[in-house]
C-alpha cells in the first residue's frame, strides 16, 4: 500500500503510526456519534468545535432521531428525497456532479448516484441531525442510516465515491469520515484513481481549469490578513482563505508558512486571482513535514 499523507484534525496530526488504528476503525459496522462543543467568547460570539477547547464549552444536544422514512428518489450521490417530501442533503460528504440543466457531469457522479440508488431506493432510512438543520436551499441536513445501521455518508467515503466536505458548525463524525477518506485514497478507490482528481501545482491554475473540487499543492510563502479573513499565500495570485470566525478550529496559522501542503476544496476567481476557501483543518494535508 502507498504512503498515507499526514492529515491535520484540530490540533492533532495523523501519520503512518495511526494506520493500524485507522484500519480497525474502518472495520466497525457503526460509528459512535462525535460530540460538538459550543462556547461564547467575551464579545458574545458563538464558537463551535469537535474538541473540548474551552472550560466553559457545553456539549450541544442533537436529536439522533428514531423515525424511519422511505426513500422516494435519488437526485445524485449526496441528495435524496423522502416519501414525506423532505429533500435531504447528506452531511459531511460531497459527490461529483451529475449532468443537469445548469451543470455538467463530473467523473464519478453517475457512479455515486447508482451506488446510492442500489442502497436506498424505496428502502427506509433514519436521519441524524447536527447543529444546523437546513442549508440555504432549505434541504434537510443529516447523516443517513439504513435499517441495518449502515452509515450511508461514511460508506460513500469508504468506497471512494465521495470526498469529505465539512461545514462548521456541523462537526459530527469528522474524524471518522476523514480517516475513511485516507484509506480510500491510499487504496486508490473510486475518484482517487481518476486523473480529474489528481493533485495539481498551484502554478497550473488558469481560467480554463479552476472550476470544481480541486487538490492544490505548493509551499505557503506568507500569511496576510484582513478584518474578515486570513490568507495563506502560495503566491500573490493564489491563496487559501480562512474566515476569522473559523480560526479557532485551526492550529496557529503562522505554523503553515514554509510548509508544503495540499489544500482541498472549491476555488473562486476574481480577475487574475484564485482563492480556495478553507473551512476546517481537514481541508489541509501536510506533505513531507508536520507542524511542530
LINZI-V485363 format. One record per backbone hydrogen bond with DSSP energy under -1.0 kcal/mol. NH is the residue of the N-H (numbers start at 0). CO is the residue of the C=O. Records with the same first field share a line. If there is no record, write none. Layout:
NH->CO ; CO
//
This chain:
6->13
7->283
8->11
11->8
13->6
17->14
18->15
21->17
22->18
23->19
24->20
25->21
26->23
27->24
36->48
37->57
38->46
40->44
43->40
46->38
48->36
52->50
56->53
57->37
59->35
68->124
70->122
71->80
72->80
74->78
75->78
79->87
80->72
81->85
82->69
84->81
87->79
88->139
89->77
90->141
93->162
99->102
105->96
108->105
111->107
112->108
113->109
114->110
115->111
116->112
117->113
118->114
119->115
120->116
121->70
122->119
124->68
125->144
127->142
128->62
134->138
137->134
139->86
140->132
141->88
142->127
144->125
145->149
148->145
151->143 ; 149
154->150
155->151
156->152
157->153
158->154
159->156
160->155
161->155
162->93
164->91
169->166
170->168
173->170
176->172
177->173
178->174
179->175
180->176
181->177
182->178
183->179
184->180
185->181
186->182
187->184
188->183
190->159
191->188
192->189
193->190
196->193
197->194
199->214
201->216
203->200
204->201
208->205
213->264
215->262
216->199
217->260
219->258
220->232
221->232
223->230
225->228
229->241
230->223
231->239
232->221
233->237
234->237
238->273
239->231
240->275
241->229
243->227
245->242
248->245
249->246
254->251
255->252
256->253
257->219
258->255
260->217
261->284
262->215
263->282
264->213
267->274
269->272
272->269
273->236
274->267
275->238
276->265
277->240
282->279
283->280
284->261
285->5
286->259
//
